[in-house]
Amino acid sequence: MPKYVIERENPGAGSLTAEQLKGVSQTSCGVLSTMRPQIQWVHSYVTADKVYF
């Protein structure tokens, strides 16, 4: 199965709370499910200004 990385610029991402990061992730997963329902989120990585899904 192919694997993809989605990069989102999110200034200050490294300073977000766990609850805020959860909201960012839920938004991205919601968009993915409308685009390609068979895509499954596996893991997220957070840097100072970006979030990778």
Secondary structure, 3 states (H helix, E strand, C coil): CCCCCCEEECCCHHHCCHHHHHHHHHHHHHHHHHHCCCCCCCCCEECCCEEEC
